[in-house]
């Protein structure tokens, strides 16, 4: 089967690291779902918030704090591109699902376990937030970090996995591992050979 000139087959969607990436994604999704269920239905954060967890004082006035809140996020991670209407909600859901499919195809082509874990984390976090958007109309966020009167974003476990996955990807870009590192070294050696031969 071909789409836009590309042949689609089993290898397009499932590669050597798809298994580990899928397990990581499942862990990310389930950990997010269990945490949200506990916060909403067991701990009942909506009735308790805000709950102070940590406050670090620096001098008389400077305070770094962390507390638990109840916030329904109608945008993407960290409240970006928020939308109240159904059209915006559907667009965000479709965008996230397209991202998950794209990441799944990328996962099938990866050759380093570290990147497989990174992509799995992003997929798991994205699916966790999509679940909320589909069933609740918005994403449940709880974690709030602040410095004095400056409020940082309110986020959830899914956002943590997404950010951690992206950070691993950035690390791998600067410090490539395994096959990626080998491929880069071979390319560099090939360029050096061409330069010596005057090509």
TITOR-185113 format. One record per residue (C-alpha): residue number from 1; residue in three letters; chain; x negated, z negated, y. Coordinates in steps of 0.25 Angstrom, whole numbers. Layout:
<marlos>
num_residu_chaine_x_z_y
NUM_Ala_A_X_Z_Y
...
</marlos>
This chain:
<marlos>
num_residu_chaine_x_z_y
1_Unk_A_0_0_0
2_Unk_A_-5_4_14
3_Unk_A_-2_-2_27
4_Unk_A_-8_4_40
5_Unk_A_-19_11_31
6_Unk_A_-22_-2_24
7_Unk_A_-20_-3_9
8_Unk_A_-13_-16_5
9_Unk_A_-15_-22_-9
10_Unk_A_-17_-35_-16
11_Unk_A_-31_-37_-10
12_Unk_A_-25_-35_4
13_Unk_A_-18_-49_3
14_Unk_A_-26_-56_-8
15_Unk_A_-41_-57_-8
16_Unk_A_-52_-67_-14
17_Unk_A_-49_-78_-4
18_Unk_A_-34_-76_-3
19_Unk_A_-32_-87_-13
20_Unk_A_-40_-98_-6
21_Unk_A_-34_-93_7
22_Unk_A_-20_-95_2
23_Unk_A_-23_-109_-3
24_Unk_A_-28_-113_10
25_Unk_A_-16_-107_17
26_Unk_A_-7_-114_8
27_Unk_A_-14_-127_10
28_Unk_A_-13_-124_26
29_Unk_A_2_-121_25
30_Unk_A_6_-133_16
31_Unk_A_-3_-143_24
32_Unk_A_4_-138_36
33_Unk_A_18_-139_30
34_Unk_A_16_-153_24
35_Unk_A_11_-158_37
36_Unk_A_22_-152_45
37_Unk_A_33_-157_35
38_Unk_A_27_-171_36
39_Unk_A_26_-172_51
40_Unk_A_40_-166_53
41_Unk_A_48_-172_42
42_Unk_A_40_-185_37
43_Unk_A_33_-190_49
44_Unk_A_43_-185_59
45_Unk_A_33_-181_70
46_Unk_A_44_-177_79
47_Unk_A_50_-191_80
48_Unk_A_36_-198_81
49_Unk_A_28_-188_90
50_Unk_A_19_-190_97
51_Unk_A_10_-198_87
52_Unk_A_-4_-202_92
53_Unk_A_-14_-200_82
54_Unk_A_-27_-200_90
55_Unk_A_-32_-203_104
56_Unk_A_-46_-203_108
57_Unk_A_-49_-209_122
58_Unk_A_-61_-204_130
59_Unk_A_-63_-213_142
60_Unk_A_-50_-218_149
61_Unk_A_-42_-205_150
62_Unk_A_-47_-195_140
63_Unk_A_-39_-195_127
64_Unk_A_-40_-185_115
65_Unk_A_-28_-187_107
66_Unk_A_-21_-182_95
67_Unk_A_-6_-184_91
68_Unk_A_6_-179_83
69_Unk_A_17_-172_90
70_Unk_A_29_-163_86
71_Unk_A_28_-149_92
72_Unk_A_35_-136_88
73_Unk_A_26_-125_91
74_Unk_A_34_-111_93
75_Unk_A_21_-104_95
76_Unk_A_9_-101_86
77_Unk_A_-3_-111_83
78_Unk_A_-4_-121_95
79_Unk_A_8_-116_102
80_Unk_A_3_-102_106
81_Unk_A_14_-91_108
82_Unk_A_25_-101_107
83_Unk_A_39_-94_106
84_Unk_A_53_-100_106
85_Unk_A_61_-88_102
86_Unk_A_64_-82_88
87_Unk_A_56_-69_91
88_Unk_A_44_-77_95
89_Unk_A_45_-86_82
90_Unk_A_46_-73_73
91_Unk_A_35_-66_80
92_Unk_A_26_-79_78
93_Unk_A_30_-80_63
94_Unk_A_27_-65_60
95_Unk_A_14_-66_68
96_Unk_A_10_-78_59
97_Unk_A_14_-71_46
98_Unk_A_7_-58_50
99_Unk_A_-6_-67_53
100_Unk_A_-4_-74_39
101_Unk_A_-3_-60_32
102_Unk_A_-15_-55_40
103_Unk_A_-23_-67_36
104_Unk_A_-19_-66_22
105_Unk_A_-25_-52_22
106_Unk_A_-37_-56_28
107_Unk_A_-39_-68_18
108_Unk_A_-38_-57_7
109_Unk_A_-51_-51_13
110_Unk_A_-59_-63_15
111_Unk_A_-71_-67_7
112_Unk_A_-75_-80_12
113_Unk_A_-68_-93_7
114_Unk_A_-69_-100_21
115_Unk_A_-62_-88_28
116_Unk_A_-51_-89_17
117_Unk_A_-49_-103_20
118_Unk_A_-48_-100_35
119_Unk_A_-38_-89_33
120_Unk_A_-30_-98_23
121_Unk_A_-29_-109_34
122_Unk_A_-24_-100_45
123_Unk_A_-14_-94_35
124_Unk_A_-9_-107_31
125_Unk_A_-8_-113_45
126_Unk_A_-1_-100_50
127_Unk_A_9_-101_38
128_Unk_A_12_-115_41
129_Unk_A_16_-112_55
130_Unk_A_24_-100_51
131_Unk_A_32_-109_42
132_Unk_A_35_-118_54
133_Unk_A_39_-106_63
134_Unk_A_48_-100_52
135_Unk_A_55_-113_48
136_Unk_A_55_-122_61
137_Unk_A_54_-111_72
138_Unk_A_41_-118_77
139_Unk_A_28_-124_71
140_Unk_A_27_-139_70
141_Unk_A_15_-144_77
142_Unk_A_10_-159_77
143_Unk_A_-5_-161_81
144_Unk_A_-7_-163_96
145_Unk_A_-21_-165_102
146_Unk_A_-23_-169_117
147_Unk_A_-33_-173_127
148_Unk_A_-28_-181_138
149_Unk_A_-16_-173_143
150_Unk_A_-21_-160_137
151_Unk_A_-13_-157_125
152_Unk_A_-19_-148_115
153_Unk_A_-10_-139_105
154_Unk_A_-1_-146_95
155_Unk_A_-4_-140_81
156_Unk_A_-1_-142_67
157_Unk_A_-9_-142_53
158_Unk_A_-6_-127_52
159_Unk_A_-13_-125_66
160_Unk_A_-25_-133_61
161_Unk_A_-27_-124_49
162_Unk_A_-26_-111_57
163_Unk_A_-36_-116_67
164_Unk_A_-45_-121_56
165_Unk_A_-44_-107_49
166_Unk_A_-48_-100_62
167_Unk_A_-59_-109_64
168_Unk_A_-65_-106_50
169_Unk_A_-63_-91_53
170_Unk_A_-71_-93_66
171_Unk_A_-82_-101_59
172_Unk_A_-83_-90_48
173_Unk_A_-84_-79_59
174_Unk_A_-96_-86_65
175_Unk_A_-102_-91_51
176_Unk_A_-97_-81_41
177_Unk_A_-97_-85_26
178_Unk_A_-99_-78_13
179_Unk_A_-95_-64_12
180_Unk_A_-93_-63_27
181_Unk_A_-107_-68_30
182_Unk_A_-113_-59_19
183_Unk_A_-106_-47_25
184_Unk_A_-111_-50_39
185_Unk_A_-125_-51_34
186_Unk_A_-124_-38_27
187_Unk_A_-119_-31_39
188_Unk_A_-130_-37_48
189_Unk_A_-140_-32_37
190_Unk_A_-134_-18_37
191_Unk_A_-135_-18_53
192_Unk_A_-150_-22_52
193_Unk_A_-153_-12_42
194_Unk_A_-146_-1_50
195_Unk_A_-154_-5_62
196_Unk_A_-167_-5_55
197_Unk_A_-164_9_50
198_Unk_A_-161_14_64
199_Unk_A_-146_17_60
</marlos>
